[in-house]
Amino acid sequence: MRYFIYLCCTVLAFYGGSASADSSSDKKSNIAIVISKDAHQRIQFGAEKLAEALNKAGYKARVQQQNKFPSRNNTILITEKSQAQAGQLLKQSGIAVANLDHKEGFSISTSSNNRATIVGSDVTGALYGCLELVDQVNATGKLPQNLTLNDHPEMVLRGTAIGLQKPTELPGRGMYEYPYTPEDFPWFYDKELWIQYLDMLVENRYNSLYLWNGHPFSSLVKVKEYPYALEVSEETFKKNEEVFRFLTAEADKRGIWVIQMFYNIIIPKPFAEKHGLATQDRNRPIIPIIADYTQKSIAAFVEKYPNVGLLVTLGEAMEGRGQDDVDWFTKTIIPGVKDGLKALGTDIQPPIVLRAHDTDADIVMKESLPIYKNLYTMAKFNGEALTTYTPRGSWAELHRELSRIGTVHVQNVHILANLEPFRYGSADFIQKSVQAMHEIYESNAIHVYPQASYWDWPYAADKAKNRLLQVERDAIWYKAWARYAWNSRRDRSKEVTYWSDQLAGTFGATPQAAENILKAYEETGEIAPKLLRRYGITDGNRQTLTLGMTMTQLINPFRYNLFTMLYESEAPEGEMIIEYAEKEWNKQKHIGETPVIVAEEVLVHGRKAIEAIEAASAGVSKNKDEFERLKNDVYSYNELAAFFSAKVEAALSILRYKYSDDISDLERALPLLEKSVVHYRKLADLTKDTYLYANSLQTKHRKIPMRGVDATYKHWVEVLPVYEKELEHFRRSIDSLKNPSNNKATAKVIRYRNVPVTVLNKRPEYFTVEKNAKVYSDTTLKIEEFASEIAGLKGLKLSKRDQIKNGTTIEFTSAQPVKVLVGFFNEKNPGLLTPPDLEHDVSANDFGQSEIKIANALLASSFAPVNIHSYSFPKGRNKLTLAKGACVIVGFVDANDQVRLYDAGIGVKGYKKDIDWLFE
Ligand code: GTR
């Protein structure tokens, strides 16, 4: 009772104070922020934030929970449409209820004397109304008077991603297998950091947070029937429960759905060991015990965390596309969720987002919608990179197809493999990208990855005394996507002012300096997208663009498994380097964005960015260290652009030689290649003391420009010698060509050598790689031509029909380490085995098989030429399992054979000689 009286007095005193104070709006006054006694926690949160902002601005504001909503001076009233007070407030304030039709919308009406009303169309809308006022108070230092504002977000889901993943694999574990433990993810247990991150999200009006992990369930729930599946200690399990509860509750307060992502099919290590299974195996059919375990763990998860959604990747660890995906989703995952809901006694369905990655999402959706309503789809915006805001082709069609299902389709701004590690803040590029999401992809939701260092969350790659946090360093990245997800139709000239104001705040900069900083961001913001889409091998994180590319990657991209969708869908119409060279030679007309145009444009972007950042320098008074780092990034981008520009020009001259046979074409290329190395050296100098690495994925999955196994070739300083050597080699090759007596002027042939193996398959048959040999036991397909390197190898003659129906399994023993050479037909056709593809299957290099060893190495009858890949095995007993589809087992060779990687051009029409040897 005493407490109650005390409370009344304080409220009265507070109120009395405000009533007797000068009520003119300019004067800082006492302000009561009134919310109802049963106000939702999001409204409470919004009201508190508003009070904080007002107090910072010099007012004395206080939140009061009461059911009377008095209309008087110095009072802010907050509610949401369905609350008891809403009708009265709408009438008093003149807010039209029709303005509150959109999810998460709000109306604000303020008049003089610090009177304000905020009504949300729902509780999140009311929260956003509060935050809108917070922004205005922060920007102007006072509560706006006579304001009428209605707003709502354009995109319905606006989220960010955090990976519970690491730059390298854990010992003894496969890709994505990272149990949640304090040892591996100390930041996960850091509540302050979570609050900082969640506050950033809500300030930017994000309403979803996705946590990415291979198989999170065995870190977060116990399954009664499978107690041994738990992957963490009891102590860690308790901590995980606690943190996950804390996180989901704090997120909910801020109107944020936590959505847990997982890959399929991955099982926990202890479970796998107990049942003698692999934790993941792409070629494994659905096994009942795995299905039962997964269904039960999903049920346990849903029961325990009813406010958490699921993001499902059907693929990577499951064979390609097909019925298995449908079955797994409709017979295991959805039933698991439903079991959980049943146990909870609720029918409120949490959202399930289905990724269209390595899956025919439209087919899966068709089968699933009849049994579960709250479904969403998600697909990558520009692959695993940022390349264009004019996407087109088959990828754009897929997006539209998913959007047209009628459920919400989410744009996944996935790993930004071409933006790592430099700062990115082109508001212009981002705004246009979001517009493309609506106009070209017809979608209405977004999910944004960290700008760089996804695999190294929460840190950025900068080499700083104390490691920088991404949430701070890349604030502009999060802000820009969110701002345009809220409204993509903002007027560009006003946007320049908006961002300049923001940057003026960040760097204590003069308006002119701030505008120049924005300019530097926007000019550099064009460089990486243009370079990748015009010269790159892949949109995936198999390539780290900022480390550059080797010459053979530029002049012979097919040898490196060119991912053609990059050019067909994720770039404006234009030409690749090899197409341009061919057309030039044939004097054909060029179309669209050419390699030459980009080589020129990136130089201009680099120059303009440097001019802008240098002009800004004198006008910066705050955060000077960060400004210097940004400036260094601008210099780095400029060197990267100059490196590529010179190297591509060299490449075009070298490709001309392919047609002309004229050594002067090579001689013309030499100074250009020298120039590119000079710029790369500068890039290495600029990054030497400023960056720890370029790419945060530091495993064998990284291939371009160099293999990334065991965290190697991750820094420019390490890659520089590769380009220096390449230049030296080229110089010597020209000398050799000029001196015909020098027999080193063509590539030397080194042959693969057979090694003895005992094949344990039933009645194995063999063939020898020679003209007219039959490669299958049940077809007449005969070898027509082959590369000298594979002559005489002993291949395995299998049944093609059986390969198509059941896939290929070879069990064998050998007394020494061995590589199995597997030939993949160079054609996309349902009956043919698809080559290893790191863009969709992260296990595609587990045996070193992802790279083509000899392209177009063999031609059999009228079939497409065959590319050879190799699978490495240790000595002893081994098993090679390949998915369904025809391929040729060309031989078992010595694991130490180092045959030059190249394109033999066998069976390729119009093939012009191999010139890769000039560089390696
Ligand atoms: C792969 C990529 C992985 C992961 C995966 C995905 O191609 O290498 O790092 O991002 O795609 O989309 O889940």
Boltz pocket constraint, residues with backbone or C-beta under 6 A from the ligand:
constraints:
  - pocket:
      binder: B
      contacts: [[A, 313], [A, 316], [A, 357], [A, 384], [A, 415], [A, 540], [A, 541], [A, 542], [A, 701], [A, 838], [A, 839], [A, 840], [A, 841], [A, 842]]
      max_distance: 6.0
